[in-house]
């Protein structure tokens, strides 16, 4: 289900994904707060369309202003513990990883996913992109449904 919100004009393109991080200091006193701050914090969204005839509004946080768009929450590809990982099951991320150069790091710490939450697995992709986990974790690459 899509939601209408305001985002920076530089992000206002169909297909653009972003993680909503909540209210910024510059939002205080803004007349458009209710239209901008209507998403769920730490959730990944994709712009599905730009509202027709929407004007660009001034914004203290976005130098090019903001525009009205429709967004939807999106699933996230992540590495999760292999044990018990199958489509439809619930899982959570294993925890932080200090190995930022690892080809799997972006999947071990994906934006928009919290370590202390459980998510439903939509699909199993298989082995993660790394050859060796330096934390000796048995992981599977999956698609997580963030809406459950």
C-alpha angles and dihedrals in degrees: 000000000000127000127204113230141150121254136169114287090239090061095041098105126112109258096027112135126205141163114239107227100183134243120351125208091255091061094074110115095005113147091218097055095115092053094045104039097052100105130092114262120248091015125131115232136184123212106238099179145348116242111250117244091010113150125222110255127205115256133186091214102042115054092205093048128240135284134200114256138164116242137183130197111253135208120254131222110228145160112247134173109288094220108096094000111142135133109286096021125117121243143159134213117274094234142268121328123206094201099096093166092060113111088231098051094100088055095045091051105025119178114254096028125102124214093222097052131085121227134188116248111233098181140001114226096180131231120020119246095257122089096210129021107222089206090053093240122158102224140175126202109236144163112246124208105222095188098073 
